[in-house]
Amino acid sequence: MKISVGNQMIATAGTALERFELAKQAGLDGVEIWLGTADANMESSDDDIRQLADTIGEAGLACSSVASTLGWQNPITSLDDSVFEQALTGGRRQIEVARLLGTDGILIVTGRVLPEAPYRQAWDRMVSGFRSLCAFAAEHGVRIGAETCPKLSKNLMTPGECLTFIEAVDHPAIGIYLDTANVTYSGYAQDFIHDLGDRIVRIHVKDFTAPDEKGAYRGTWPGNGTVGWEAIAEACKDTGYNGWAVLEFSPVEGEEKGLDLLKTARNSTDSIFNG
């Protein structure tokens, strides 16, 4: 399984090329670009993104996928038409950026169920928004992975709900972007993998540290937390998932997002899925 890392997980010092070369030195195969970061944002032109693609290639990496920091600011579940349209604008730009970077998979968050956006209304809004984006994605050869983030979104909490969502959107460009740690809030990643099968577009291979004395925990790399990786790796083998394993983690406060940390995260992930 190929392993990539989010661009915001790499040390911020240095040029983009130097940062991506750091990931390559760590043994990684690719990088996930987050729209809304210094490397790519809504103000970036197509030429800027083409230059970014060249830089990724020069470092010896591929772009595994395109995610975004913007979906929580403009949730696709919003009942406010202007916010909803901003969510669609951001999603369409992610699709364009993915095509320019040479990848066929993106992550879009599913908004939030809130008191002012009750579940049924939020659901209908979400389905219509993703259906619209899927038509655009198909034109660009891109699949959309709706991210599982049940604690924040209060949706896509189970494999069954994910399947119902996919059936409701009813478009071949829709799938699920599984986050292995996020789903521990309401289930187990291996169940999502078994039940969703080839509907999984990408996997964020994330772990959660054990809670500290205050109950706080953070995202970490596979094998450094509480998630059960043996069952997840077995589920990937059972279903034939051999796509990208995308690292998403938060270092300890003050810890450098440098070569040593990237190597540790990459090697632990490799031993789980490719060992």
Beta strands, then each sheet from edge to edge (+ up, - down):
strand 1: 3-6
strand 2: 30-35
strand 3: 62-68
strand 4: 105-108
strand 5: 143-147
strand 6: 174-179
strand 7: 200-205
strand 8: 207-208
strand 9: 219-220
strand 10: 245-247
sheet 1: 3+ 2+ 1+ 10+ 7+ 6+ 5+ 4+
sheet 2: 8+ 9-
end
